[in-house]
Amino acid sequence: MAPMGRHDELKARYAAVTPDWLGQYYEHPIGIERGEGSWVWDLEGERHLDFFGGVLTTMIGHSHPDVVAALREQAGKVLHTSTLYFSEPHVELAELIADLSGIPDARVFFTTSGTEANDTAIMLATVYRRSNQILALRNSYHGRSPTAQAVTAQRGWSATSHSGLAVSWVHGGYRLRSPFRDLDDEAYTRACVDDLVQVIDMTTAGDVAAMIAEPIQGVGGFATPPDGFFGAMKKVLDAHDILFISDEVQTGWGRTGDHFWGYEAHGVVPDLLTFAKGVGNGTALAGVVGRAEVMNCLDVLSFSTFGGNPLSCAAGLATIRAVLRDDLQANAARQGRRLAERLDPVVARTDWIAERRGRGLMQAIEIVHPGGLEPDRARTAALMEACRDRHLLVGKGGLYGNVIRIAPMLDVSDADLDEGVDRLCDAIAAVDAD
Ligand SMILES: Cc1ncc(COP(=O)(O)O)c(C=O)c1O
């Protein structure tokens, strides 16, 4: 019998001490020892090209020198202060994010996760509007607390129906499985807006607090609505004084290429915007930015122990400054176009790939049984394994676990992008031949 490798050994130990629902990718999961740029080395010494960044979180490359230097410098000064005392990185990062948010008179509150950021946004909106009613989009994912789960519309991720919110569901950007899928962009948006009007008129008590939406649905498989979609929705929201919360946990910081924030594709400015994942390039950094009037509506104290801690704020500052200095949004736009150009012909000739969608460095392919839309989880798993065999890390997602998510680092080079696409196309060809 072959000796147990480090991965197999960890698999057994992991299974013994963590809950069963905390799964890994692949039949033989890998452990990561270290990373550099778009590459990681696993615990058995193999090198992989990382086109997922730990779920769009390592945003500007592993061990980015600016982020490492900022963390080292801050760690040598002080790790924790709490917001009971000022820390310069906290104030500087809040200033930077307020400025970048596009929200006038913005205030920023930091948390440690996207879930807590969305919890905070929903708490603020419901207190401000004195209502527990929320609109959320079908196929959404907003996190794992009861509140965030209450606005999550993914059967595979909804562990509980327990929450104090009254939630009504509206149509969003998942066009492939929408009853409106055959409509063109304009008609699709109109149909969803008509539905929104009916949902408000028929299913709510009339004083809805907010609508929360991901501009491109992340866990939902990078489902992308037509440009202007949320602009049209927001006209209806505005008529009812319903706040708009843009969950930019996956779409922020230029990843979509054409825009710095996902909301900008729609000609709107949100009342509240939540961010997490990529902003700290792997450190626990998240938060809410919003209009002062809404952000200030609590008349009690509220506090997050690790929110705004100097270490993650230092990493956040270094990350955002690198994004701006190196114009990584432009790189995301350019590499995203190259990715689409390379993938489109492959998608067109592969009868089990329903579509490529997404924009910038946030693109996905949805895997189905040929001739229809029935999801093919088995083939998706086979494609994940084929990518792993070729040392390419991509993500899985979608309502039925049948979507491959491709999200390279924002600073991915031409050579690495080509290399990753070559490996992906080769994996598709191998699965096709099986
Ligand atoms: C759009 C979106 N919102 C919120 C969350 C929750 O973030 P976290 O896992 O940091 O709590 C996620 C996580 O995947 C997400 O994709």
The ligand as a Gaussian input file, in Angstrom:
#p B3LYP/6-31G(d) Opt

LIG

0 1
 C      -22.010000      38.209000      -2.082000
 C      -21.630000      37.683000      -0.739000
 N      -22.098000      38.301000       0.349000
 C      -21.771000      37.882000       1.584000
 C      -20.951000      36.786000       1.770000
 C      -20.601000      36.337000       3.153000
 O      -19.294000      36.672000       3.425000
 P      -18.485000      35.910000       4.588000
 O      -18.268000      34.506000       4.133000
 O      -17.225000      36.728000       4.702000
 O      -19.321000      35.981000       5.816000
 C      -20.429000      36.127000       0.655000
 C      -19.543000      34.960000       0.831000
 O      -19.313000      34.176000      -0.066000
 C      -20.785000      36.578000      -0.625000
 O      -20.321000      35.969000      -1.718000

